Amino acid sequence: MKLFYWLRLSLLCLLSTVAGYNSQADELKAGVFSPSRPAPDFLLKGSNGSDLKLSQYRGKVVILGFGYTSCTNVCPITLAMLSQANQQLDTLASQVQVLYLTVDPQRDSPARLKEYLAAFNPSFIGGSGTAEQMAAVRKLYGVTAEKHDFGKDYVIAHSSFVYLIDRTGALRALMPFGHKADDYVHDLKILLKE
Amino acid sequence: MSMNFRNCARWTLIVVVLATSSWAAFAPIKFESREALFEIPKGTFAQRMAGNKVEILPNHVYLTLGIHDVLLLKNLDDVPQIFGPTLMMPGQSFRLPFEVASDNQFACSAHASGQMTIVVDPRPEWPWQKIAWRIRTLYRTIHIKLSTSAA
């Protein structure tokens, strides 16, 4: 009887340890919103030639980023990282969609976005629209974009994080700039499991 | 008598300095939680609309890896706010863990400057690092308190 009691206690300890380990492992590395809210929908011109509507990607985990093709420091790093994460996901990659919306609609046509994004990964889809449309989408997502003129040319200082949207279309997390591909893979696998 | 008093004072000072240094070098650094919590109180927006200056966050938030390295933001106000790195709905919280020592700048409508810097320090492992960390933290705390009272 006593042996049975100790066996049961040991099993409980083991289970709680495993549960504790799993809950730690299941913690996202990105910043998490609680409670999550539906990701605001938008309708833009996609770099794939079709309309780009966020809600059409329900069922997939969406990585939503903001940037522009003339960006020299933040965007190439983020996109290279996302491309690396995409490769690491292997067969799961088909369940993840990267959407990259321009903060520079003046220069970034859907065709230009397509050419630029294809250099990182042909499956990435860009989104563009009128300046007003893009400003409205940025506002919905709390994204900043500030134009700085340098003679004839200009650069845009913009928010560098990307959002993670789950299969149900909920805005779940925000990955700040600088995280490695492994961190993306870690979080995407958690979201894909749900 | 005077000589004895001086000797006694000197030795007391030496003991106090040694004890403080030993504590600073060897005592573990602890926080109640790994989370640094910042909240936008209810009514902040209304107060601002009424023309009152409301400071919610310090311009610099200091975190330490492995000890106090999670930023927890809560919007308790009735309106959405750009708070720290993101847009937060009323009643929503945002929990951001850091794993790399770094300086992070975020746009933040909760600040008059519109900007917020989160400094993540590496975890102090060695005794001299712990002493440096405590001195730095003390200096920052005083600096934040002074700048808050000046505002």
Contacts between the chains, C-beta under 8 A, distances in Angstrom:
chain1	res1	chain2	res2	distance
A	27	B	97	7.6
A	29	B	97	6.8
A	29	B	99	6.9
A	30	B	96	7.9
A	31	B	71	7.7
A	31	B	85	7.0
A	31	B	86	7.1
A	31	B	94	5.6
A	31	B	95	6.3
A	31	B	96	3.4
A	31	B	97	7.5
A	32	B	94	7.2
A	32	B	95	5.0
A	32	B	96	7.8
A	33	B	86	7.8
A	33	B	88	7.6
A	33	B	92	6.0
A	33	B	93	7.5
A	33	B	94	5.6
A	34	B	92	6.9
A	34	B	93	5.0
A	34	B	94	7.6
A	34	B	95	6.7
A	35	B	91	7.8
A	35	B	92	6.6
A	37	B	89	5.5
A	37	B	92	6.9
A	140	B	87	7.8
A	141	B	87	6.4
A	142	B	82	5.1
A	142	B	86	5.4
A	142	B	87	2.6
A	142	B	88	8.0
A	144	B	107	4.7
A	159	B	85	7.7
A	159	B	107	6.9
A	161	B	85	6.0
A	161	B	86	7.4
A	174	B	85	6.4
A	174	B	86	5.3
A	174	B	94	7.4
A	174	B	96	7.5
A	176	B	85	6.3
A	176	B	96	7.1
A	176	B	104	6.6
A	178	B	100	6.9
A	178	B	102	6.8
A	183	B	99	7.9
